[in-house]
Amino acid sequence: MSFTLDVRGLNPNLLARYDRPGPRYTSYPTAPHFGADYDSSAYRDRLAKAASRTDDPLSMYVHLPFCHERCTFCGCNVVISPHRGPEEDYLVTLTRELDLLADVLGSRRRLNQLHWGGGTPTFLSPEQCERLFGEITTRFPLTDDAEVAIEVDPCVTTMDHLATLARLGFNRISMGLQDTNPEVQRAVKRIQPLELTREHVDEARRLGFQSVNIDLIYGLPLQTEASFRNCVRSVIDELTPDRVACFSYAHVPWIKPHQKQLDENQLPGGWEKFSLFTGAAHEFVEAGYAFVGFDHFARPDDELARALAEDRIQRNFMGYTVMPAADQVGVGVTAIGDVAGSYAANIKKLPAYKRSIDAGRLPVDRGLIRTAEDELRRAVIHRIICTLQLDFGWVEREFDIDPREHFADALAQLQPMAADRLVELADDGLAVTPTGRFFLRNICMPFDAYLRAADDDGPKYSRTV
């Protein structure tokens, strides 16, 4: 399956109608709707239920929160530690959490996906990385075809790090870059010469990493359409990444107070910000990259592009992925799991996280058990956001309902989008148009029952475009 890029129908008036806060749908229901009634005991029950599916491999996300300093654009859950030491205590606690999980999961231990994120995972020394990898794989062995991925910051990642990771079996690496423009880098306090990133990309390829991903962010201070196009061309010509994630900067200072350090007058907004992304998308597509979902690009020979062509794309807390796993366990402070029809979010503060594990309790403090209606809407939203279409026949076969009747309200809300040529509605389903793919989050939102029931306790989401 492939999709074309078409910006002819885009204009400022269209953008103004749809530029509103909305979820990114790495989960449904989304994290703001998780509740404190889902606790360690509820998670243990769900893990025990998942343990019976011994033939199914697991996915595991490990959160390593430490950074030497905080970038002003950062939206991640991080712990700033300019000095060494705290990470050693964290590794001890993390190992105990692995023991708690292994005890409940019994013989269901194999992993077909392991992902280290942060924070900065390579805040750990190469020796600490090797020790943690051993603690994980001793308890949770990898399948022969496992995807083993890590996020790194080239500014603090050494060549010894890369050599150690390759030797351990990491086969996919993601490097944050954000923007190559020195003025933008200074504005967000992340100085990272392109030459440094190129050295790391070249070494990762020499060491045999199967896929190299670059993360870019649009909407940062001082970015212009011309400057960001230059950034993208530099990335394509000098780094030739296998994949690129081009994220929208989420300015949420009510959630991330450090973002108040940014000069809001320098932040591109509205049509100016939107043009940053459409210009970048044009450059990637012209260079032969497949446009995946609403913010990923992949070379035709990359597994993500092949999965798109074969209708195997999935979406989870790690974004767009190709590895099927019925259950995903989250390990570490703030990590989120998806286990046996429920979401489980770990405690956010390090001291409370440690106290829970020291007491022998899984460190979960909120979550949600999905209802049958949640599962239906989750499947529909992910189908749209991954394949850009929804076949009503598929819905009928999978869920034994009439989607035209069940989603009558949602389809009515999509009528204005159909009039704006963002989506095509037919008796047998809907299809996102080339123009509409820029508004994917908006197209999914009518199917989100929680948005309609949301209270007025303040903004929860970044803007959709």
C-alpha positions as CSV (number, residue, x, y, z in Angstrom):
1,M,0.0,0.0,0.0
2,S,1.4,3.4,-0.9
3,F,0.1,7.0,-0.6
4,T,0.8,10.1,-2.5
5,L,1.7,13.5,-1.2
6,D,-0.7,16.3,-2.2
7,V,-0.7,19.8,-0.7
8,R,-2.8,21.5,-3.3
9,G,-5.9,21.6,-1.1
10,L,-4.1,23.0,1.9
11,N,-4.6,26.7,2.8
12,P,-4.6,28.8,6.0
13,N,-8.4,28.7,6.3
14,L,-8.5,24.9,6.2
15,L,-5.8,24.8,8.8
16,A,-7.6,27.2,11.1
17,R,-10.7,24.9,11.1
18,Y,-8.8,21.9,12.3
19,D,-5.8,23.2,14.3
20,R,-7.0,22.2,17.8
21,P,-5.7,20.1,20.7
22,G,-6.0,16.4,20.2
23,P,-4.4,13.0,21.0
24,R,-1.6,11.4,19.1
25,Y,-3.3,8.0,19.7
26,T,-0.3,5.9,20.8
27,S,-3.0,4.4,22.9
28,Y,-6.8,4.5,23.1
29,P,-8.1,5.4,25.6
30,T,-5.4,8.0,26.0
31,A,-3.2,8.4,29.1
32,P,-5.2,11.4,30.6
33,H,-8.1,9.0,31.1
34,F,-6.1,6.4,33.1
35,G,-7.3,6.2,36.7
36,A,-5.8,5.6,40.2
37,D,-8.2,2.7,40.8
38,Y,-5.9,0.6,38.6
39,D,-3.1,-0.2,41.0
40,S,-0.3,-2.7,41.6
41,S,-2.9,-5.4,42.4
42,A,-4.9,-4.8,39.2
43,Y,-1.7,-5.0,37.2
44,R,-0.6,-8.2,38.8
45,D,-4.0,-9.8,38.0
46,R,-3.6,-8.7,34.3
47,L,0.0,-10.0,34.1
48,A,-1.2,-13.4,35.5
49,K,-3.8,-13.5,32.8
50,A,-1.2,-12.7,30.2
51,A,1.1,-15.4,31.6
52,S,-1.2,-18.1,30.2
53,R,-0.4,-17.2,26.5
54,T,2.9,-18.9,26.6
55,D,3.2,-19.2,22.8
56,D,3.0,-15.4,22.3
57,P,6.2,-13.3,22.7
58,L,6.2,-10.1,24.6
59,S,7.3,-6.5,23.8
60,M,9.2,-4.6,26.5
61,Y,9.9,-0.9,26.9
62,V,12.6,0.1,29.4
63,H,12.6,3.8,30.5
64,L,16.1,5.2,31.4
65,P,15.2,8.7,32.5
66,F,18.6,10.3,33.2
67,C,20.0,13.3,31.3
68,H,23.0,15.5,32.1
69,E,21.0,18.6,31.3
70,R,17.5,19.5,30.1
71,C,16.8,20.6,26.5
72,T,14.2,23.4,26.6
73,F,12.0,21.7,24.0
74,C,11.9,18.4,25.9
75,G,8.5,16.7,26.4
76,C,9.9,13.4,27.8
77,N,9.9,12.2,31.4
78,V,13.5,12.8,32.5
79,V,15.6,13.1,35.6
80,I,18.4,15.7,35.3
81,S,21.6,14.4,36.9
82,P,24.8,16.4,36.1
83,H,26.8,13.9,38.2
84,R,27.2,10.1,38.1
85,G,25.8,7.9,40.8
86,P,22.0,8.0,40.8
87,E,21.8,5.8,37.8
88,E,23.6,2.9,39.7
89,D,20.9,2.9,42.4
90,Y,18.2,3.0,39.6
91,L,19.7,0.0,37.9
92,V,19.5,-2.0,41.1
93,T,15.8,-1.0,41.5
94,L,15.1,-1.7,37.8
95,T,16.5,-5.2,38.3
96,R,14.1,-5.8,41.2
97,E,11.2,-4.8,39.0
98,L,12.3,-7.3,36.4
99,D,12.2,-10.0,39.1
100,L,8.7,-9.0,40.1
101,L,7.5,-9.1,36.5
102,A,9.3,-12.4,35.8
103,D,7.7,-14.0,38.9
104,V,4.2,-13.2,37.8
105,L,4.7,-13.9,34.1
106,G,6.1,-17.4,34.8
107,S,7.3,-19.1,31.7
108,R,6.0,-16.4,29.3
109,R,9.2,-14.5,29.0
110,R,10.3,-14.4,25.3
111,L,10.7,-10.9,23.8
112,N,10.3,-10.1,20.1
113,Q,10.7,-6.4,20.8
114,L,13.0,-4.6,23.3
115,H,13.2,-0.8,23.3
116,W,15.3,1.4,25.5
117,G,14.1,5.0,25.7
118,G,14.5,8.0,27.9
119,G,15.8,10.4,29.0
120,T,19.2,9.4,27.5
121,P,19.8,5.6,27.7
122,T,23.5,6.2,26.9
123,F,23.8,8.3,30.1
124,L,24.6,4.7,31.3
125,S,28.2,3.8,30.7
126,P,28.9,1.0,28.2
127,E,29.6,-1.3,31.1
128,Q,26.2,-0.4,32.7
129,C,24.5,-0.9,29.4
130,E,26.0,-4.4,29.2
131,R,25.0,-5.2,32.8
132,L,21.4,-4.1,32.3
133,F,21.1,-5.9,29.0
134,G,22.2,-9.1,30.7
135,E,19.8,-8.6,33.6
136,I,16.9,-8.3,31.1
137,T,17.8,-11.1,28.7
138,T,18.6,-13.5,31.5
139,R,15.0,-13.2,32.7
140,F,13.4,-12.4,29.3
141,P,15.3,-14.1,26.4
142,L,15.0,-12.6,22.9
143,T,13.5,-14.4,20.0
144,D,15.8,-15.0,17.0
145,D,14.1,-12.2,15.0
146,A,13.7,-9.7,17.8
147,E,13.8,-6.0,17.2
148,V,16.2,-4.5,19.7
149,A,16.2,-0.7,19.6
150,I,17.6,2.2,21.5
151,E,17.3,6.0,21.5
152,V,20.7,7.8,21.8
153,D,21.9,11.4,21.9
154,P,25.1,11.6,19.8
155,C,26.3,14.4,22.1
156,V,26.9,12.0,25.0
157,T,27.1,8.7,23.1
158,T,30.7,7.4,22.6
159,M,31.9,5.0,19.9
160,D,32.5,2.5,22.8
161,H,28.8,2.8,23.5
162,L,27.9,1.9,19.9
163,A,30.4,-1.0,19.8
164,T,28.9,-2.4,23.0
165,L,25.3,-2.0,21.9
166,A,26.1,-3.7,18.5
167,R,27.9,-6.6,20.3
168,L,25.0,-7.1,22.6
169,G,22.5,-7.4,19.7
170,F,20.9,-4.1,19.4
171,N,19.9,-3.8,15.7
172,R,18.0,-0.5,15.5
173,I,19.2,2.8,16.7
174,S,17.4,6.2,16.8
175,M,19.4,9.4,17.1
176,G,17.8,12.7,18.2
177,L,18.9,15.6,16.0
178,Q,15.8,18.0,16.0
179,D,17.4,20.6,13.6
180,T,20.7,21.2,11.9
181,N,20.5,25.0,12.1
182,P,23.0,26.3,14.7
183,E,20.7,29.2,15.7
184,V,17.8,26.8,16.4
185,Q,20.1,24.5,18.4
186,R,21.3,27.4,20.5
187,A,17.6,28.5,21.1
188,V,16.7,25.1,22.5
189,K,20.0,24.5,24.3
190,R,21.0,21.4,22.2
191,I,24.2,22.1,20.4
192,Q,24.8,19.2,18.0
193,P,26.9,19.6,14.9
194,L,25.8,17.7,11.8
195,E,29.3,16.3,11.6
196,L,29.0,14.6,15.0
197,T,25.7,13.0,14.0
198,R,27.2,11.8,10.7
199,E,30.1,10.2,12.5
200,H,27.7,8.2,14.7
201,V,25.5,7.2,11.8
202,D,28.5,6.0,9.8
203,E,29.8,4.0,12.8
204,A,26.4,2.5,13.5
205,R,26.3,1.3,9.9
206,R,29.8,-0.1,10.0
207,L,28.9,-2.0,13.2
208,G,25.9,-3.6,11.4
209,F,22.9,-1.9,12.8
210,Q,20.0,-2.8,10.5
211,S,18.2,0.5,10.7
212,V,19.2,4.0,11.6
213,N,16.5,6.4,12.6
214,I,16.8,10.2,12.9
215,D,14.4,12.3,14.9
216,L,13.5,15.8,13.8
217,I,11.2,18.3,15.4
218,Y,9.3,21.1,13.6
219,G,7.9,24.1,15.3
220,L,11.0,25.0,17.3
221,P,12.1,28.7,17.8
222,L,13.5,30.5,14.7
223,Q,12.7,27.7,12.2
224,T,11.4,28.8,8.8
225,E,10.2,26.8,5.9
226,A,13.3,27.5,4.0
227,S,15.7,26.7,6.9
228,F,13.9,23.5,7.8
229,R,13.9,22.3,4.1
230,N,17.6,22.9,4.2
231,C,17.8,20.8,7.4
232,V,15.9,17.9,5.7
233,R,18.0,18.0,2.6
234,S,21.1,17.9,4.7
235,V,19.8,14.9,6.6
236,I,18.9,13.1,3.4
237,D,22.1,13.9,1.6
238,E,24.6,13.4,4.4
239,L,23.0,10.9,6.8
240,T,20.6,9.0,4.4
241,P,18.7,7.5,7.4
242,D,16.6,4.4,7.0
243,R,13.8,6.1,8.9
244,V,12.9,9.6,10.0
245,A,10.4,10.6,12.7
246,C,9.4,14.2,12.1
247,F,7.6,15.3,15.2
248,S,5.6,18.4,15.9
249,Y,7.0,20.3,18.8
250,A,4.4,20.2,21.5
251,H,4.4,23.4,23.5
252,V,2.8,22.4,26.7
253,P,4.3,24.6,29.4
254,W,1.4,23.8,31.8
255,I,2.7,20.2,31.8
256,K,6.4,20.9,31.2
257,P,7.2,24.2,33.0
258,H,10.8,24.3,31.7
259,Q,9.4,25.1,28.2
260,K,8.5,28.6,29.6
261,Q,12.2,29.4,29.0
262,L,11.5,29.5,25.3
263,D,10.6,32.8,23.7
264,E,7.0,32.2,22.5
265,N,7.5,35.1,20.0
266,Q,10.1,33.0,18.2
267,L,7.9,29.9,17.9
268,P,6.4,29.4,14.5
269,G,2.6,28.8,14.7
270,G,-0.4,28.2,12.6
271,W,0.2,28.2,8.9
272,E,3.9,29.0,9.4
273,K,4.5,25.9,11.5
274,F,2.3,23.8,9.2
275,S,4.4,24.8,6.2
276,L,7.5,23.5,8.0
277,F,6.1,20.0,8.0
278,T,4.6,20.1,4.5
279,G,7.9,21.3,3.1
280,A,9.8,18.6,5.0
281,A,7.3,15.9,3.8
282,H,7.8,17.1,0.2
283,E,11.6,16.8,0.5
284,F,11.3,13.2,1.9
285,V,8.8,12.0,-0.6
286,E,10.8,13.6,-3.5
287,A,13.9,11.7,-2.2
288,G,12.0,8.4,-2.4
289,Y,10.9,7.9,1.2
290,A,7.6,6.3,2.0
291,F,5.3,8.6,4.0
292,V,4.2,6.4,7.0
293,G,1.3,7.5,9.2
294,F,1.3,11.2,10.0
295,D,4.9,11.8,11.0
296,H,7.2,9.0,9.9
297,F,9.2,8.5,6.7
298,A,11.1,5.3,5.6
299,R,13.3,4.3,2.7
300,P,11.6,1.7,0.4
301,D,13.9,-1.1,1.5
302,D,13.3,-0.4,5.3
303,E,11.1,-2.9,7.2
304,L,8.7,-0.1,8.1
305,A,8.1,0.8,4.4
306,R,7.7,-2.9,3.6
307,A,5.2,-3.3,6.4
308,L,3.3,-0.3,5.1
309,A,3.1,-2.0,1.6
310,E,1.9,-5.2,3.2
311,D,-0.6,-3.7,5.6
312,R,1.3,-4.8,8.7
313,I,1.9,-1.4,10.3
314,Q,0.9,-1.1,14.0
315,R,0.9,1.7,16.6
316,N,1.8,1.5,20.3
317,F,3.5,3.7,22.9
318,M,6.7,3.5,20.9
319,G,5.0,5.0,17.8
320,Y,4.6,3.2,14.5
321,T,6.0,-0.4,14.6
322,V,6.1,-3.6,12.6
323,M,6.5,-6.2,15.4
324,P,3.3,-7.9,16.5
325,A,3.1,-8.5,20.3
326,A,-0.2,-9.1,22.1
327,D,1.2,-7.6,25.3
328,Q,3.8,-4.9,26.1
329,V,5.4,-4.5,29.5
330,G,6.8,-1.2,30.6
331,V,9.8,-1.2,32.9
332,G,11.1,1.7,34.8
333,V,9.8,5.0,36.2
334,T,6.9,6.5,34.1
335,A,6.9,3.5,31.7
336,I,3.5,2.4,30.4
337,G,2.5,-1.2,29.6
338,D,-0.3,-2.7,27.6
339,V,-1.2,-6.0,29.1
340,A,-4.2,-8.3,28.8
341,G,-6.6,-5.6,27.7
342,S,-5.4,-2.9,30.1
343,Y,-2.9,-0.1,30.3
344,A,-0.6,0.2,33.3
345,A,1.4,3.3,34.0
346,N,4.3,3.2,36.4
347,I,4.9,5.8,39.2
348,K,6.4,9.0,38.0
349,K,8.7,10.0,40.9
350,L,11.9,8.1,41.5
351,P,11.6,7.9,45.4
352,A,8.0,6.6,45.2
353,Y,9.0,4.1,42.5
354,K,11.8,2.7,44.6
355,R,9.6,2.5,47.7
356,S,7.0,0.5,45.8
357,I,9.6,-2.0,44.5
358,D,11.4,-2.3,47.9
359,A,8.0,-3.2,49.4
360,G,7.6,-6.0,46.7
361,R,4.9,-4.1,44.8
362,L,4.8,-3.6,41.1
363,P,5.3,0.2,40.8
364,V,2.0,1.0,39.0
365,D,-0.1,4.0,40.2
366,R,-2.7,4.4,37.5
367,G,-4.1,2.6,34.5
368,L,-7.2,1.4,32.8
369,I,-9.0,-1.8,31.9
370,R,-10.4,-1.5,28.5
371,T,-14.1,-2.3,27.9
372,A,-15.4,-4.0,24.8
373,E,-16.4,-0.6,23.4
374,D,-12.9,0.7,24.1
375,E,-11.4,-2.3,22.2
376,L,-13.7,-1.6,19.2
377,R,-12.8,2.1,19.1
378,R,-9.2,1.4,19.7
379,A,-9.1,-0.9,16.7
380,V,-10.9,1.5,14.4
381,I,-8.7,4.5,15.4
382,H,-5.5,2.5,14.9
383,R,-6.8,1.1,11.6
384,I,-7.3,4.7,10.3
385,I,-4.1,6.0,11.7
386,C,-2.0,3.1,10.3
387,T,-3.7,2.4,6.9
388,L,-5.5,5.6,6.1
389,Q,-8.8,3.8,5.6
390,L,-11.5,1.9,7.3
391,D,-13.4,-1.0,5.7
392,F,-16.8,-1.4,7.2
393,G,-16.8,-5.0,6.2
394,W,-13.7,-5.6,8.3
395,V,-15.4,-4.0,11.3
396,E,-18.5,-6.2,10.8
397,R,-16.4,-9.3,10.6
398,E,-14.2,-8.5,13.6
399,F,-16.8,-7.0,16.0
400,D,-20.2,-8.2,14.7
401,I,-21.7,-4.7,14.6
402,D,-23.1,-2.5,11.9
403,P,-20.5,0.4,11.8
404,R,-22.8,2.7,9.9
405,E,-25.3,2.5,12.8
406,H,-22.8,2.2,15.7
407,F,-20.7,5.1,14.5
408,A,-23.5,7.3,13.2
409,D,-22.4,10.2,15.3
410,A,-18.8,9.9,14.3
411,L,-19.7,9.7,10.6
412,A,-21.9,12.8,10.9
413,Q,-18.9,14.6,12.4
414,L,-16.8,13.6,9.4
415,Q,-19.2,15.1,6.9
416,P,-17.6,18.6,7.1
417,M,-14.2,16.9,6.6
418,A,-15.6,15.1,3.6
419,A,-16.8,18.5,2.3
420,D,-13.2,19.8,2.8
421,R,-11.9,16.7,0.9
422,L,-10.0,15.4,3.8
423,V,-11.8,12.1,3.8
424,E,-14.0,10.1,1.4
425,L,-17.1,8.5,2.8
426,A,-18.9,5.6,1.1
427,D,-21.3,2.9,2.0
428,D,-18.5,0.4,2.4
429,G,-16.1,2.5,4.5
430,L,-14.0,5.6,4.5
431,A,-10.7,6.6,3.0
432,V,-8.3,9.4,4.0
433,T,-7.4,11.6,1.0
434,P,-3.8,12.7,0.2
435,T,-4.7,16.1,1.7
436,G,-6.4,14.6,4.7
437,R,-3.4,12.6,5.8
438,F,-2.1,15.9,7.3
439,F,-5.2,15.9,9.5
440,L,-5.1,12.2,10.6
441,R,-5.5,13.0,14.3
442,N,-8.6,15.1,13.5
443,I,-10.1,12.3,11.4
444,C,-9.7,9.9,14.3
445,M,-11.1,12.2,17.0
446,P,-14.8,11.7,16.2
447,F,-14.4,8.0,17.1
448,D,-13.0,9.0,20.5
449,A,-15.8,8.6,23.0
450,Y,-13.7,10.1,25.8
451,L,-13.2,13.4,24.1
452,R,-16.9,13.9,24.0
453,A,-17.2,13.1,27.7
454,A,-14.1,15.2,28.7
455,D,-14.5,17.7,31.5
456,D,-13.1,21.3,31.5
457,D,-10.2,20.8,33.8
458,G,-7.7,22.3,31.4
459,P,-5.9,21.4,28.2
460,K,-4.7,17.8,27.9
461,Y,-3.2,17.5,24.5
462,S,-0.9,19.3,22.0
463,R,-2.3,20.8,18.9
464,T,-3.1,18.4,16.1
465,V,-1.3,20.1,13.2
